[in-house]
Amino acid sequence: MRLPKGSIYDYNIEIEPKTDVNRLKARIFQLLEQSPECAPHIGYIAHDGSARLVSKQELPQPLDITVPFYDEDETGPRPGGKVYTVSIIYSRTLESDDLTKFQEGKTELRDYDSLPLISALNLVLQTHASKTGVRVGKNRYFFKSPNDPTYQLSMGVEAWKGFFASVRPTYKQLMVNVNVCMAAFYMPGNLADAISAFQRNSSGGMPKRFSAGLKVRVTHLGYKKPVKRICGKTARQQTFKHETYGEISVEQYFKKQYNTTLQYPNLPVVDISGKNSPRANYVPAELCEIEPGLPYRGKLDGDETAEMIKYAAQRPGVNADAIVNRGLPTLGLTQPVSPISGFGITISAEMAVIPARLLPPPSLTYKVGRANIKDGSWNIMDVKFHRGGIVDTWWVMVVRDGPRSIIERPDDPRLVNLIQGFKRKCLNSGMQVKNEPRLVPVMLKPPSTDPNRRASIEEIRQVIKKNIAADKGKKPTYILVLLSNIDNFIYPGIKRIGDVELGVHTVHMQLKKALPDMNKPNPEQKQDQYFSNVALKLNTKLGGTNHLLDAGSMKWLTNKKTMIVGMDVTHPGPSSMEGTPSIAAVVASVDDTFVQFPASMRPQTSKVEMIQDLEAMMIERLKMYEKHNKRFPERVYVYRDGVSEGQFDVVIKEELPQILDAFKKVSPTIKYRPQLTIIICGKRHHARFYATTGPEGDRNGNTKAGTVVDKGVTEVFGFDFYLQAHAGLQGTVRPTHYTVIYDENKLGADEVQQGTHAASYLYARATKAVSLVPAAYYADLACERGRFYINEFLNLADDKTDTASVATGPGGPVQRRGKIDKNEEKQRVYNSAVAMWGQGLHDSIKDTMFYI
């Protein structure tokens, strides 16, 4: 990308009267661009549709533009209609020369903040796409055309392909990062059809998840409204008091008021009242149309996510071709379109060629046998774990789920063979299994009467407690749980019972995967591989060691006593109650083999990325290290996951002081201060690398496992690199972006790159190198496990009941609800979730890798 020398003028936007409605602001900016005052400048300006405008030409000041408002479906302003005043106020001048000197590595510009100019250039580059496509999130645009077919994910939800584009400053050049991306959209059509399809597949449940962020066109009146919720009562059941008709059902109201006979009076009504309205406004679903191009904001379930991944998985060559031949022109980056041409910007139509190198894999050691590594992976058919765990007593809990159950009887030969086969796998892998298991059957309540499965989870809880009581309080080493189905409630519920309430390890198998499928090739081999994967997890939970790195690959860690730390935070999603806490996790190694990583976990303020109780969690991890080693580590390497590039400074300001305070406070008797390094791990980026020739790629066309890039696309002054330790199994492989933001250990580039690459082979529950360094991976797993402990707040059930009261409305069906301050309600939810979390992990398992 070439940017001519010169100035870009930056302006703030103020709108009077003020509005916080994004849709309204977007329309005001559309009308602003059509105004006579804007006409002379239209080829030289770009804006964000909200509060900022940049221009290649200096605009006159003051600049206040009157905008008579009218909607897109209107031909012009109405007499006496709303009028807005848009004030364009000078903020600053941005000089391209400063950015050029920064990119050349001039030391006097080391502290130069490139973000204002880079964000201005992003506004320019995204102007065309924002007018021709649908924006979802940051810098991602989607376009519906015959050349871009959609893909149905489930009833009412489809996947669209689009493109991401963002400007990045690198050494001596500006680059545009373009990538293919995916997003879920509502399928257009009648809302009644979508609800009917959902209910057929959910035993009549109400699709709360489906309605999050849904907007519809109300056909009997013609306007568009957001759906606040899909309610529990049907149009025939829901009644209200009308000032003329008295007590009347929604079905009767629409017949009398609009002479409309409903075709589906037994479908739920929808509430289209305003966001903060105390009264609900009901409309039958069949009078609501979902229009094309509406992003789906709900959380995708497991099946939908799997379908999305399958649709997105394209070979590297296909994606590279899509970026160059469709992405660039569709985004408006290769043609002389406005305003890119007005700013004098030119963008190459070819991908940049950059240098890379290939790191060799480490050697691995087992107690018996060797691992032959090929393309970043190996098998354990003929090896024994380096140290096997000990199973004293174990149970097999067969969870039956009514007609969906796969195994019905305890004497089912498939069950007997499964249990004996898994026991044999554990023994052959080097574990000690001292006894035969106890069979513990459980029958779940039907989901039609138990939609959030609370009664079923209570049944499981009581069965486990009764069996422990029968053994005079002695708990099993672990419980093998066999599930016929996976849902959003049973699996998390069992994990909470085991981890928090009773302190028992639980290991789950899906019977669909654990039982051999005789209709597919090599069923016994696939079952053996499945058992191997479960055995890897079980051995790690029980304190065993699956495999080790060779001494040479470990030297960068073992030449001084070192503790590796992984940190992450996970946040509530769109299906959560507002105010639900985020979950923070800190894991840390406890020995010189860097295999066992026990965890500390905390709930914290909702959607706060920085770890709030980091000091206490670091003290816990340091004390656990001391317990195992009789001393504290001399060095601490922190791998921090989940932090965007714009938050690096916040880590230094908010998290680094907590880590340093933990060093000071961990011991009352000694002055302790190890050398500290903090490395950020980034997976949510759009940098992709394509092999320039066939031999340089793997069999799928991806770059090979061990590829590292530290030139051409990295920061000007920063210490960062892209590492692809793993092999791409499907689609286009994504490397991890590692950035060293704090380094008292004075690591060299080779040392940290080789060391991080070797550590990627130590992930305990796989026989392959993983894409993210295991410490950070484990922190992510621990966060996800923590979500299960407050699952009722994170996964709202699709209920079948509605409990609001009826009230009188001015001429239409409305419903009053108790008014409660929104912040007060969020705080109540937070407090309730923290109370449910309680003391967190049970003492019996908190020093183990329970989360693996």
Secondary structure, 3 states (H helix, E strand, C coil): CECCCCEEEEEEEEEECCCCCHHHHHHHHHHHHCCCCCHHHHHHEEECCCCEEEECCCCCCCEEEEEECCCCCCCCCCCCCCEEEEEEEEEEEEEHHHHHHHHCCCHHHCCCCCHHHHHHHHHHHHHHHHHHCEECCCCEEECCECCECCEEEECCEEEEEEEEEEEEEECCEEEEEEEEEEEEEECCEEHHHHHHHHHHCCCCCCCHHHHCCCEEEECCCCCEEECCEEEEEECCCCEEEECCCEEEEHHHHHHHHHCCCCCCCCCEEEECCCCCCCEEEEEEHHHEEECCCCECCCCCCHHHHHHHHHHHCCCHHHHHHHHHHHHHHHHCCCCCCCCCCCCCCECCCCCCCCCCEECCCCCEECCECECCCECCECCCCCCECCECCEECCEEEEEEECHHHCCCCCCCCHHHHHHHHHHHHHHHHCCCEECCCCEEEEEECCCCCCCCCCHHHHHHHHHHHHHHHHHCCCCCCCEEEEEECCCCCCHHHHHHHHHHHHHCCEEEEEEHHHHCCCCCCCCHHHHHHHHHHHHHHHHHHHCCCECCEECHHHHHHHHCCCEEEEEEEEECCCCCCCCCCCEEEEEEECCCCCCCCCCEEEEEECCCCCCCCCHHHHHHHHHHHHHHHHCCCCCEEEEEEECCCHHHHHHHHHHHHHHHHHHHHHCCCCCCCCCEEEEEEEECCCCCCCCCCCHHHECCCCCECCCEEECCCCCCCCCEEEEEECCCCCCCCCCCEEEEEEEECCCCCHHHHHHHHHHHCCCCCCCCECCCCCHHHHHHHHHHHHHHHCCHHHHCCCCCCCCCCCCCCECCCCEEECCCCCHHHHHHHHHHHHHHHHCCCCCCCCCCCCCCC
